[in-house]
Amino acid sequence: MASLAEIRAKLAAMENKPSSNNSSSGGDNAIYPHWNIDEGTSATLRFLPDEDPNNTFFWVERQMIRLTFPGVKGGDMKPITVQVPCAEMYGDTCPVLTEVRPWFKDASLEDMGRKY
């Protein structure tokens, strides 16, 4: 298991790296942001053993893909966004990423690929 100094160094490196996936607002509240807890308050955290011995952190990243659709057929036509888990988290091939990754090699499709 990594030391606290190693975890802090890796987090600092990740914060300095530009990323388009940094969204901390919204969501389904399935993840409790314990790092934002107010001083003087308390929360109970439960740490479970990690099955991955190569994991530097004491958590597992949840990779979600946001898909926006124009609306529901026969219903309200306002845009609807759903989040689906990336199959690569489970060691499988992700059909969404398989489709989108080649878009970054084509300059005309790159902007559309950044939406995902």
Secondary structure as GFF3:
##gff-version 3
##sequence-region A 1 116
A	DSSP	alpha_helix	4	16	.	.	.	ID=ss1
A	DSSP	three_ten_helix	34	36	.	.	.	ID=ss2
A	DSSP	beta_strand	64	69	.	.	.	ID=ss3
A	DSSP	beta_strand	80	85	.	.	.	ID=ss4
A	DSSP	three_ten_helix	87	90	.	.	.	ID=ss5
A	DSSP	alpha_helix	95	100	.	.	.	ID=ss6
A	DSSP	three_ten_helix	101	105	.	.	.	ID=ss7
A	DSSP	alpha_helix	107	113	.	.	.	ID=ss8
###
